[in-house]
Amino acid sequence: MSTREQLINEISQTPDILIREVLDFLLFIKSRSNQESVEKHDSPNSDYPSLLNFVDQINSETPTADNLQLPRDLSKNLDHYLYGSPKEEL
């Protein structure tokens, strides 16, 4: 006996008061399943290109020449460059 046949058999033996609850539960499961399949199908494909475009835009706006003009002792003397405290010797 298949699962469908077994379900039909059980439904035929179920009191009417429980049939409405079973129907509500079945409709809920079907709607949730349909919603998940739509989200799985639409969301990843539509979000990735916009995310990649955003990353490319940020990457193109990041200056690389300015990074070369930073002092060589910046990490050691960060307080000097930010707040004017005395420099530490290297």
C-alpha positions as CSV (number, residue, x, y, z in Angstrom):
1,M,0.0,0.0,0.0
2,S,1.4,3.4,-1.0
3,T,1.6,6.3,1.3
4,R,-1.2,8.1,-0.5
5,E,-3.4,5.1,-0.2
6,Q,-2.6,4.7,3.5
7,L,-3.4,8.4,4.0
8,I,-6.7,8.1,2.2
9,N,-7.6,5.0,4.3
10,E,-6.8,6.8,7.5
11,I,-8.8,9.9,6.5
12,S,-11.8,7.7,5.7
13,Q,-11.6,6.4,9.3
14,T,-11.1,9.7,11.0
15,P,-13.9,11.6,12.7
16,D,-15.1,14.7,11.0
17,I,-14.0,16.9,13.8
18,L,-10.4,16.0,13.1
19,I,-10.6,16.3,9.3
20,R,-10.7,20.1,9.4
21,E,-7.5,20.2,11.4
22,V,-5.8,17.7,9.1
23,L,-6.8,19.8,6.1
24,D,-5.5,23.0,7.7
25,F,-2.2,21.3,8.5
26,L,-1.9,19.9,5.0
27,L,-2.6,23.3,3.4
28,F,0.0,24.9,5.8
29,I,2.7,22.4,4.8
30,K,2.0,22.9,1.1
31,S,2.1,26.7,1.4
32,R,5.3,26.6,3.4
33,S,6.9,24.2,0.9
34,N,5.9,26.4,-2.0
35,Q,7.2,29.5,-0.3
36,E,10.6,27.8,0.4
37,S,11.0,26.7,-3.1
38,V,10.2,30.2,-4.5
39,E,12.7,31.7,-2.0
40,K,15.4,29.2,-2.8
41,H,14.9,29.7,-6.5
42,D,14.7,33.5,-6.6
43,S,16.8,34.9,-3.8
44,P,20.3,33.5,-4.4
45,N,20.3,34.1,-8.1
46,S,19.1,37.7,-7.8
47,D,21.2,38.7,-4.8
48,Y,24.6,37.5,-6.0
49,P,25.0,39.8,-9.0
50,S,24.1,42.9,-7.0
51,L,26.5,41.9,-4.2
52,L,29.3,41.2,-6.7
53,N,28.7,44.6,-8.3
54,F,28.8,46.3,-4.9
55,V,32.2,44.6,-4.1
56,D,33.6,45.6,-7.5
57,Q,32.5,49.2,-7.0
58,I,34.1,49.4,-3.5
59,N,37.3,47.8,-4.9
60,S,37.5,50.3,-7.8
61,E,37.0,53.2,-5.4
62,T,39.7,52.1,-3.0
63,P,42.8,54.2,-3.6
64,T,46.0,52.2,-3.9
65,A,48.5,55.0,-4.5
66,D,47.7,56.5,-1.1
67,N,48.7,53.3,0.6
68,L,52.2,53.7,-0.7
69,Q,52.5,57.2,0.8
70,L,52.0,56.1,4.4
71,P,54.9,56.4,6.8
72,R,56.9,53.2,7.2
73,D,56.6,53.5,11.0
74,L,52.9,54.1,11.1
75,S,52.0,51.0,13.1
76,K,54.7,51.7,15.7
77,N,54.0,55.5,16.0
78,L,50.3,55.6,15.4
79,D,49.7,57.8,18.4
80,H,52.2,60.3,17.1
81,Y,50.4,60.5,13.7
82,L,46.9,60.6,15.3
83,Y,47.4,62.7,18.4
84,G,50.9,64.3,18.1
85,S,52.5,62.3,20.9
86,P,56.3,61.9,20.8
87,K,57.7,59.4,18.3
88,E,59.2,56.1,19.5
89,E,62.6,55.1,18.2
90,L,62.8,52.3,15.7
